Amino acid sequence: MGNLGGELDKRMTKLGLKKRVDASMIVEDAQKKIEELFGERGKENLRAVSYRNGTLKIAASSNNWAAECQNHIVVFLEKPISKTLFVVVKNIYEL
């Protein structure tokens, strides 16, 4: 019997699900990082929205929160997920 984890990865890749699962994990990790950095108020005002083609999008409730998040962008790039990771922070009303 082969390695079940390896078989699952192969099957997910074949079905085109691996990228989606990886993207959702990246978004979840980014949201945890937001909560870590900004606490409860940050959780209410910043939300990791999506990850696609090396771009992590974060929605902010106001321009002030978007600017505050931009100031901490280096933290999101500490442990790069891929060679090119861009973080886009937009006011939620602009999305």
C-alpha positions in Angstrom: 0.0 0.0 0.0 1.4 3.4 -1.0 1.6 6.7 0.9 -2.0 7.9 1.4 -0.9 11.5 1.7 1.0 11.4 -1.5 -1.9 9.8 -3.3 -4.3 12.4 -2.0 -1.9 15.2 -3.2 -1.7 13.6 -6.7 -5.5 13.2 -6.9 -6.1 16.8 -5.7 -3.7 18.1 -8.3 -5.3 16.1 -11.0 -8.7 17.4 -10.1 -7.4 21.0 -9.9 -8.2 21.3 -6.3 -4.7 21.7 -4.9 -4.3 25.4 -5.9 -7.7 26.2 -4.3 -6.8 24.4 -1.0 -3.4 26.1 -0.9 -5.0 29.5 -1.5 -7.6 29.0 1.2 -4.8 28.0 3.6 -2.8 31.1 2.7 -5.9 33.3 3.3 -6.5 31.6 6.7 -2.9 32.1 7.7 -3.0 35.8 6.7 -6.2 36.3 8.8 -4.5 34.7 11.8 -1.5 37.1 11.3 -3.9 40.1 11.1 -5.4 39.0 14.4 -2.0 38.5 15.9 -0.8 42.0 14.8 -3.8 44.1 15.3 -5.9 42.2 17.9 -9.7 42.3 18.1 -10.0 45.7 16.4 -7.9 44.6 13.5 -10.0 41.5 13.1 -13.1 43.7 12.9 -11.5 46.1 10.3 -9.2 44.0 8.2 -10.1 40.8 6.3 -7.9 38.6 4.1 -10.1 38.1 1.0 -8.3 36.0 -1.5 -5.0 34.7 -2.8 -4.5 34.3 -6.5 -1.5 34.3 -8.8 0.9 35.5 -6.0 -1.4 38.3 -4.8 -2.9 38.3 -1.3 -5.9 40.7 -1.1 -6.8 42.3 2.2 -10.0 44.3 2.6 -10.0 47.2 5.0 -13.0 49.0 6.6 -11.4 52.5 6.0 -8.4 54.2 4.4 -6.8 54.5 7.8 -6.9 50.8 8.4 -5.6 50.2 4.9 -2.7 52.5 5.6 -2.0 50.8 8.9 -2.0 47.4 7.2 0.4 48.7 4.5 2.8 49.8 7.3 2.9 46.2 8.5 3.2 44.6 5.1 6.7 43.3 5.8 5.2 40.9 8.4 3.2 39.2 5.6 6.3 38.8 3.6 8.4 37.3 6.4 7.7 33.7 5.4 7.1 33.9 1.7 4.6 31.5 0.4 5.9 31.8 -3.1 8.8 33.6 -4.7 6.5 36.4 -5.7 3.9 37.4 -3.1 2.2 40.7 -3.5 -0.1 42.0 -0.8 -2.9 44.3 -1.9 -4.8 46.3 0.7 -7.9 48.1 -0.4 -10.7 49.9 1.3 -13.6 47.5 1.5 -15.8 49.9 -0.4 -13.4 49.8 -3.3 -13.6 46.0 -3.7 
